[in-house]
Structures are given as structure tokens and as C-alpha cells.
Amino acid sequence: MPSFHDSAEAEAPPEEVWKLLYDPARFPDWWAGIATVELGEEGSYTMYPEGYPDFPMAQVLDTGGDGQTVTVSCLVNDLRFEWRLEALAGGVSTRILVEVEIPESEAARLASQRETIRASLSSLVALAGEA
């Protein structure tokens, strides 16, 4: 299964980054390519990609209950994103790590997903720093 990881550091405490990361309603604010989100039952939501308002993509979000890990699994194409937070400088800043798994059937999207995640991390860092 193709996979990759990326990371960035935010000049914000983990709690501020967490507020953006665990709430799918906030994803359009920072996750590149997401136009809108429709919340479902606990842990589920539907994402609508930019430019494709008629293409709903069911997702499942699991926070793991630790306040540091969020896993997003796409039920349409089986992409999996595991986001983790690490406190830095005594909790003043945060390292954001993301591991992405892409099924073989979607392997051709590896490069575009890398670009999307890099842009998303940059937006997440900027938005968290504004809090």
C-alpha cells in the first residue's frame, strides 16, 4: 500500500491545533480541496470536494480519545489520514505529523495527495497560529 508522511510545526499550543483538527466542520478552513462538510452521526461526515458539489464522499473520523490523534478514513476511495500532535517547548508550540495510506487502486494519486497534504499542513499551521 503506498504511503507517505509529512510534518510541520505550529507556533500554537496543541489545544489550539486540536480544535481545528478534531472538528470536521473546520476542515474547509484549512484542508486543501475540501469545499464543504456535512456532519453526520458521531464520527461520520460527508465531504464535498472543491469543484465537485455533486460528489459526496463519506468519511469516518476517529479521535482515539487521547487528544493527540485524529484518523480520517474515506469510505469512497479508502484513503486514510492519521494526524498526530506533539507538544513542543513545554506546550507553547506543536509538531503536527500526518501519515497517509493510499490503496493500490488509488496509487496514481500519490503525488497529488502529497501536494494536498503539504498545502493543508501549511494552512493548518497558519490558522492555528492566529488563535
Residue pairs with C-beta under 8 A, 6 or more apart in sequence:
1 101
1 102
1 103
1 104
2 101
2 102
2 104
2 107
2 110
3 99
3 100
3 101
3 102
4 99
4 100
4 110
4 113
4 114
4 117
5 97
5 98
5 99
5 100
6 97
6 98
6 100
6 114
6 117
6 118
6 121
7 95
7 96
7 97
7 98
7 121
8 95
8 96
8 121
8 122
8 124
8 125
9 88
9 93
9 94
9 95
9 96
9 125
10 16
10 17
10 93
10 94
10 96
10 124
10 125
10 128
10 129
11 92
11 93
11 125
11 128
11 129
12 93
12 94
12 128
12 129
12 131
13 87
13 91
13 92
13 93
13 94
14 67
14 68
14 85
14 86
14 87
14 91
14 94
16 94
16 128
16 131
17 85
17 94
17 96
17 124
17 128
18 67
18 68
18 85
19 26
19 131
20 26
20 29
20 30
20 124
20 127
20 128
21 70
21 83
21 85
21 96
21 124
22 61
22 63
22 70
24 37
24 39
24 45
24 47
24 59
24 61
25 37
25 39
27 34
27 37
27 47
28 34
28 35
28 36
28 37
29 123
29 127
30 120
30 123
30 124
30 126
30 127
31 120
31 123
31 124
32 116
32 117
32 119
32 120
32 123
33 49
33 50
33 116
34 47
34 48
34 49
34 50
35 48
35 49
35 50
35 51
35 52
35 53
36 47
36 48
36 53
37 45
37 46
37 47
37 48
38 45
38 46
38 48
38 56
39 45
40 46
40 58
43 60
43 61
43 62
44 58
44 59
44 60
44 61
45 58
45 59
45 61
46 56
46 57
46 58
46 59
47 56
47 57
47 59
47 74
48 55
48 56
48 57
49 55
49 57
57 74
57 75
57 76
57 77
58 74
58 75
58 76
59 72
59 73
59 74
59 75
60 72
60 73
60 75
61 70
61 71
61 72
61 73
62 70
62 71
62 73
63 69
63 70
64 70
64 71
67 85
68 84
68 85
68 86
69 82
69 83
69 84
69 85
70 82
70 83
71 80
71 81
71 82
71 83
72 80
72 81
72 83
73 79
73 80
73 81
74 80
77 103
77 105
77 106
78 103
78 105
78 106
79 100
79 101
79 102
79 103
79 106
79 113
80 100
80 101
81 98
81 99
81 100
81 117
82 98
82 99
82 100
83 96
83 97
83 98
84 96
84 97
84 98
84 99
85 94
85 95
85 96
85 97
86 94
86 95
86 97
87 93
87 94
88 94
88 95
94 128
96 121
96 124
96 125
98 117
98 121
100 113
100 117
102 109
102 110
102 113
